[in-house]
Amino acid sequence: MVYKSEAFWLEYLQMIRDGITAPLTVTGNSMSPYLIHLRDTVFLSPIREKPKRGDIVLYRRDNGAYILHRVYRVEKDTWTMVGDAQTVPETGLREDQLLAVVTGAERKGRREGPGSFWWEFFRVVWIRMIPLRPVCRKLYGIFAGQKKTEK
């Protein structure tokens, strides 16, 4: 996720630490098909309990990059994350790297959150389909392309 300057992130993260639920426009493609680059917005809040499988978390890699991915696995002291478009999880993330949790999203102009169909589908089902994701995305592309040509 490429976004703003370090000064932006310092102020943005301070708002979250102050308890403000802060909107953030999604950049990058790693969270598609659920979240689309520049179309969708997520709402980030302070982490109040340990993130669990399926939660979307903002974290910072050791190289300084800010990343928005889903929790794939939680171990004793580390987290494994993966973007919804990815098939290779990122392992070994520490608690001090986790910055905020997504508590809602605006997709296609509509608010979604825990309990909504697509939120739960990606949190519960899609997270378990990592090996099948490329096939699913290809089939979706074929069927979506057919719909466009039929219009």
Secondary structure, 3 states (H helix, E strand, C coil): CCCCCHHHHHHHHHHHHCCCCEEEECCCCCCCCCCCCCCCEEEEECCCCCCCCCCEEEEECCCCCEEEEEEEEECCCEEEEECCCCCCCEEEEEHHHEEEEEEEEEECCEEECCCCHHHHHHHHHHHHCHHHHHHHHHHHHHHHHHHHHHC
